[in-house]
Amino acid sequence: MKLNKNKGLVYSSEFGEICHSCGNPVKKCICIKSISRLPEDGIVRIGRQTKGRKGAGVSIIIGLSLNENELKDLARQLKQKCGTGGTVKSGNIEIQGNHRELLKQELTKLGYTVKLAGG
């Protein structure tokens, strides 16, 4: 069991990693799903985030209504186009670096309606 002085319990040998907000195991976290998911209105949003990443930014693609395997395949294609790494987390695709314009072009070619979110 691992405790963080400021956040409380962060890891349990029984459940694994614990969510900071709701206190549930990460696999059963209810707050991440409600925060990271926008209403599915058919618009794919591409944002940029640096919070919690020690200043290193990532481009986050939100609003794709695909299953997990389709998301992974799309993420693989986009990572190859950008020439960088990335992952799929909580139904969103994260691409390392600020590649929002390139990602917008590629997703538009694939037939998605795309908006740039944030600043």
N, C-alpha and C positions, 0 to 999 in steps of 0.2 A: 504494500500500500504506500503510495507516494503522495505527500501533502505539499501544496504550494502555500507559502505563508499568506499571500494576498488573496488567493482564489478558493482555498479549501481543497477538497479531494480532487485529484486530477487523474489518478490511475488506481485501479483495483485489480488484484491478481485474479479475482473471480470474474469480473466483467470486462476488464481491459480499460481503455481510455474513457474518462467520464467527461460529459459536457459541463462547461463552466456555468452556463446559464440555468439549465433546468435540473442538473444533478443526475440525469439518467445516463446510462451507457450511450456512447456516441451512436451505435447502431440503432438504438431505440429513441434517439433524441427527437423531441417534438418541436423544439424552438428553431432548429436549423431549417427544417422543411418549411415552416411558416414564414421565416424571414427571407430566405433565399429565393423562394418561388413567387413570381409575380403572377397576376391573373393571366391565364392563357388566352390572349387576344389575337394570336397569330403573328405578333410582331416579335422578332428576335432583337434583343438589346445587347449591345457590346459596351461594357464599362471597363474602367481601369481602377485597380485597387492596389494600395501599398500597405495598408494597415496590417500590422502583425507579421510583416515580411521583411523587417529590418531595412526598409527603404527600397527594396527591390520590387518593381511593379509587375503586375500580371494583367492581362486582358481577360475579362470574364464574359463568357457568352451565356446569356440567360434567356429562357423562354422557348427552348426547343422542345417540342413534344415528341421525343423519340425515346425508345427503350434503351436500356443500359448498353447493349451490344451495338446498337446503331450510333449512340453517342460516342462510344470508343472508336468506332470506325471513322466517324466524322472528325473526331479529335486528331486521329492519326493523320488524316489528309491535311488538316489545317496546320498541324505541327510541321509537316513536310514542306508546305508552302512557305511558312514563316522561317523555316530553318532553325527551329528552337524546340525546347521541351514543353511539356504541359501535362495535364491530367484531367480526369473527370471526377468531380466531387459534388455530391448532393444534387445530381441532375443538371449540373452546370459544367461547362468546359472552361478550364483555366489554361491559358497559353502564356508562357513566360515572356515578359517584355511588353512594350507598347506597340502592338501591331494592329491597332483598331481599324485603320483605313484599309489595310490589306485584307483583314478578316471580313470587313464589310463588302469589299469587292468580290471575294470568293463566295460568301454566303448569298449574295445577290445573284451571282452566276448560277447557283444551285436552286434558285427560285424562291428564296426566303425574302420577306419584307424585313429590312434591317434598319435599326436606329442606333445612333451613338448615344449612350447614356452617360450622364455625369460630365465633369469638366475636363 
